[in-house]
Amino acid sequence: MNDLTDLTRRRFLGNVHTGLGGVGLMHLLSGTASAEQAAWQPGRGQTHHPAKAKRVLQIFCPGAASHIDLWEYKPSLEKYHGKPLPGEEDFLSFQGKNGNLMKSPWPFVRSGESGKHITSMLPNMARHADDIAFVHSMQSKTNTHGPGCIFVNTGNATEGFPSAGAWLSYALGSENENLPTYVAISDVRGEPPNGKANWSNGFLPARHQAIMMSDQKPIRNLARPGSISAGEEAASRELLARLNQDFAAANPAASDLQARVSAYELAGRMQLSAPEVSDLSRESAATHKLYGTKDENSLKAAYARNCLLARRLLERDVRYVNLYCSSRASGVDGLLNWDAHKTLKPDYERHCPIFDQPTAALLTDLKQSGLLDDTLVLWTTEFGRMPTHQAGTAGRDHNPDGFTCWMMGAGVKGGVSYGATDEFGRRAELNPSTVWDFYASALHLLGFEHEKLTWYHNGLDRRLTDVHGHVIKEILA
């Protein structure tokens, strides 16, 4: 029998011993789980493993900057210029039929000790060739600008997902309580395709969305009105803080309201810090000359000021800065400047000088100041261009099957090229790579295992790399 009538002293002690063992095992397992949880907590500056980088500068060129005219030299385009693309003579790309192969209008120049070929249109950027790790085998899931930009920024081709900057804001939190954790600097020519979705918080809490800034649109009107004394303002803040705390305690699910409160609190702290950081007059004449902020080309000068603003944000420990170069240009057929469907040569001869000096100056400045030692720089675009000319034009159509992105800075092996497209630049052929691989590598340098950086949403543990991605070890120092 195994009931109370059979409960002998020996059986009782045995059952107690077994029960205590189970309790002990449960405690041990819960302790292990607690230890694993305690190993990393989001938003506290903690990482999964020692990080090489503590902040990110992502330079984004919307419009699909042509890999075969900027970064990836293809001698076969010169050799077979004017001939059909073998095997794809009747291929229909984004805007339709393509013509024959078209060589780059400009020569490529060997640059740095690595001898990397870079277009002669980017002489200042070429000086950084030995610091850059190029990924020439990128592939996209879409050939349309809007979804393409969203895909490269969020890892998903549809809106509603967090951008890479939002993920890092969530993962690390702020290092400067008086400035945003994540800032997007838009071009004077407007926002990129799909606009603010490129720097959205998606399903992450609203506080992780980027704050928009630029030299043309600085944050203004944060100063205390003269009719209100400092004491009155302090008393008002104290009362509001109490009311907000009481409401939060009674409504723990009101996360959107709490995010809005946090945003207003940040705005209050930015009263002194934001005007100071955006005051470029504090920089020396030599610095302004280096960047080209006073260039006679107003578009170049505006972008140069944004580059200088980006450096000032990074040196004040803003975690993630998205710097956009180009969007819709007025008076130029309403097209994206990098989106050279009809007139590649004049388009890029107008835009490359805008990009070249200011961007190279920003990288030089980061390196000379030592910021590059713990800053990861990413250069991205949504997809590439066709090696053929678009039928009836002297431009190139969209090509999602092969393009280039690159990294430099903290933990990156400079002067290397990973992967390659085929001999014409049409498709990724050697070590095909995805945006998920690119971000898995970036997150690794920031101290995170990309599979473990997750947020539970709609029944799934979502992540920046979706269900894909591997670290590209060949580009890591």
PyMOL commands that set and color helices and strands:
alter all, ss='L'
color gray80, all
select helices_A, chain A and resi 4-6+9-39+67-70+75-79+123-126+129-131+145-154+164-172+195-199+206-208+230-250+255-277+280-282+285-291+298-314+344-369+371-373+435-445+473-475
alter helices_A, ss='H'
color red, helices_A
select strands_A, chain A and resi 55-60+92-93+96-101+108-111+116-119+132-139+182-185+211-213+320-324+375-380+384-385+388-390+398-399+403-409+416-418+420-421+428-430+433-434+455-457+460-462
alter strands_A, ss='S'
color yellow, strands_A
deselect
rebuild
show_as cartoon
